[in-house]
Amino acid sequence: MQIKTIKIYGFGKFHDTTIDLSKRFSLLYGENEAGKSTLVAFISSMLFGFETAKHRYAMYQPKQGSQYGGELYFNHNQNDYWLKRVDGTHGGKVTFRNLTTNTPLSKEDLTQLLQPLNKELFYQIFCFGERELQAVFDLNRFDLVKRIQRIGAIGSENWIGLTQELTASAGELYKPRGRVQPLVRLLREYDEMADKIETAKTQFQQYQTLQVDAQRTAKTLSKIQQQLEKLRDQQNQYQRLIKLYPQYQQLKNSSPVQTTMLISRTDWQKATQLATAIRQLKQDLAAQEVTIKQQRQAHMPSEAQQFYISHQQQIDQLSAQMPAMEQLEQRQQQNENQLTAVKQQLEILSQQYGASLANLRVLTPSEQQQIEGLFDQQQHLSIERDSRADQRLEHQKTFEQLRQQADKDSTSGMDLKWLIGGVGVVLVALFVLSGLARTIGGILGMLIAGYGIFKPIISGNQQSAIDSQMALLSAQLDQDRQQLASLDQQLIDADAQVTQFGAEHQLQGFAPERWLDLQADIGKFQAAKSQQIQLQEQQNQVNQNLRTFLAQWQFAGEIISLGGSQAYQLQQIHQFLSERRDEGQKLQWANESLTASTQRQTKLQQQLDEQQAALSQLLVQYHLATFAEFERQYQQDQATAEQDQRLSVLNAQLTQADREILDDTESLAALEQFSQSIQTQTTLKQQKQTDLLNQSSQQHYQLERLASSDKYQNLLQQQADLQAEILSLTDDWLTKKLLINWIDQTLINASQGRQPQIIKVAEQFFQELTDGRYKQMVFTDQTVQVIRHDDLTFDVGELSSGTAEQLYVALRFAFTKVMADVIAMPIIIDDAFVNFDRQRTQLALKMLRKLAQTSQVIYLTANHDNLGFVDESEVYRLDAGKSV
């Protein structure tokens, strides 16, 4: 698999980010906090699902409100895929598509494609980080050898850590040459305690003698107890036989009753079921008979229904016309409403214009045009006459003004006012003013006085002009009189034409200015009148059709109660037909119910016959006539069978030994006598047992008293406590040692299967990392050896720390490459070489680029020096979002 493009909608610190990984080897550079670990988590989450809220810190919820999730474009097995995963249940909502075949795929297809990997295996095999390598750097040489030996086992680091913990824990409990470990100390104390107890025992000779006597007494007591058990068994046997003796005698003297043909329990159950079914069927038949009787009464039609059935053909033919007649009735009502509205409209127009409106007709378009022309002519002439009259008044006014002015000018001579004014100005200039002002004032006064002297001459010239204007205005006034007379005549002629037009069209009763407006109402009146006639004709036709239809129903008049208005009669007919349909439906249902009930009666009768026949056949089989006889015979058979059963049970209770004793015994008294003899022997043995028990009790009491010294008792208790503690610690120590051996052997077995491939690849990587100083690796059960280029062999423990670390890195990446050849996945290294110097880092990156020839390698680093070891096209800067 090779990831081509990463698109992040929102994941941790990333949002709306696109990363191009089209190269087989990609170095993603970013300072601390740039999001390198977040990017690794995003890739694993896209492939295997988001973490749940249980691990909320591993979910990397987006920090800037973007949509949670993103996209991956990758190639796998020569097919291009597009994967989209966003927030959702069960690891997120997945959209998956094969871009090569343009086929939509499901989440299950993605899981199948990644099998057998899950997120944990992906991290263990294909992800390699600083923490893992740092943990290796912190190992001692012995632990490093073990880690290298088990490099081929997936998850071996966790198991190795567990074995280390178990080894340390077991060492704290016990070491073969240890002195302070708890188990060593307890074993030493136990040996000392055993010696003390043995010394204490030798001091009690009486204790030993009593112990022998107590053992002898215990054996005798055990023998007596066995004899008592045997006697009790015999006593129980004879007590049981005494109770069974009368029955045994009956068993010996009687034999089982033989019946020619017993009624079996199965036949009895069958007969009982048949008898019960027969009783139930008879009850059902009686109830069904009552139901049929009631249904037949409900099946009788009414008088009206009988009439309908007798005249059904005629009624059905007429009822087929009912929808049309109902529509006619509705139309009649509509026409009536329309006639009322038309009459109201005619009454309104008649009240408005009087009866004369009916004699008028609407003007034709040409007549309307003619009268409009006459009205326009009148209006034009009236306007022109008013204009001429106004013009004549203006002329008359102007003429009067000129005449008054002429009269005024003809009566005046020298104008004294102007003359006196001029002399006054000269006098003021002479006596008041001086200099230039006096001169100007004198000249002005002389001009004013001169105008007063010469004004009559000037006025004479003006009088001539006024006379000329008055002559012209007089001629104009005459012309105005003539034009006004002509216009008055034209108006009279126009009025005559209008009057004549009104007389011709009978409009003289209305003002001429209303004639044109009147045309719309005349049209409405005539239209309403025409509509009234038409509606009345339709109404007459509808009434005729309804009368004809209703006349055909007169044969059913009494049944339907026809009478009243046509609408009421139609309603009565409609109700009659509806009731007949309803009653007909009910009669049909009643008929169906009656038919069903009759069929059920027939079926019940058939079942009754079948049950009675089956019962009769069963009775004939046992030669009986009635079920009562059958029941009595069955009870007798059951009593006989119970007697036989009791005898069989008694026979089963007696063993062969019981039979021999009963056969050898003459009577019940003999049995009782022998039982009494056994009881006597039992009493004697019990007395002896009591004596032995008292003797044994006394002996044990003396033993306990002798052994009850504080020293001996404390020693025994201490020994018991030591035993319990030693057993507990030993069990814990053995469990841990066995678990350590099991884990070591399991890891060795798991790694040996892959070791040849891993070693072959690891030798190549180790040569590259050490720049050719070492050429071969050798794995043994105890250690790992490497062979230098000069054929010298070194154990891992003999190597320098740096070289041992390079060996581990070579083996780790060899294991990843071997696994990647089986499961093609990208290899992700998260800043794994932070402790390497420049030369080792350069060699490690060279190895990674070679590894990228077969598997995609994504190397994330915060070391800027690493950028100089790769091509610029292979670098992607996380903080800039582009290649360097």
Protein Blocks (a to p, Z undefined) as FASTA:
>chain_A
ZZfbdcdfbgcjbghiacdfkbfbdcddddehiopmmmmmmmmmmmnopadfklmmlnop
afklpaedddddddeehiacdddddddeehiaaddddfklopacdfklmmmmmpccdfkl
mmmmmgccfklmmmmmmpcfklmmmmmmmmmpghklmmmmmmmmmmmmmmmmocfkbmkb
mklmmmmmmmmmmmmmmmmmmmmmmlmmmmmmmmmmmmmmmmmmmmmmmmmmmmmmmmmm
mmmmmmmmmmmmpccdddfbacdfklmmmmmmmmmmmmmmmmmmmmmmmmmmmmmmmmpc
cfklmmmmmmmmmmmmmmmmmmmmmmmmmmmmmmmmmmmmmmmmmmmmmmmnojmlmmpc
cddfklmmmmmmmmmmmmmmmmmmmmmmmmmmmmmmmmmmmmmmmmmmmmpccdfklmmm
mmmmmmmmmmmmgcjllmmmmmmmmmmmmmmmmmmmmmmmmmmmmmmmmmmmmmmmmmmm
mmmmmmmmmmmmmmmmmmmmmmmnopmmpcfklmmmmmmmmmmmmmmmmmmmmmmmmmmm
mmmmmmmmmmmmmmmmmmnopgdjfklmmmmmmmmmmmmmmmmmmmmmmmmmmmmmmmmm
mmmmmmmmmmmmmmmmmmmmnopabfklmmmmmmmmmmmmmmmmmmmmmmmmpcfklmmm
mmmpmbfklmmmmmmmmmmmmmmmmmmmmmmmmmmmmmmmmmmmmmmcfklmmmmmmmmm
mmmmmmmmmmmmmmmmmmmmmmmmmmmmmmmmmmmmmmmmmmmmmmmmnnopacbdcddf
kbccdddfkopacdfklpcfklmmmmmmmmmmmmmmmmmmmmgcddddehkllmpcfklm
mmmmmmmmmmmmmpccddddfbfklmmmpcfklpccfklopaZZ
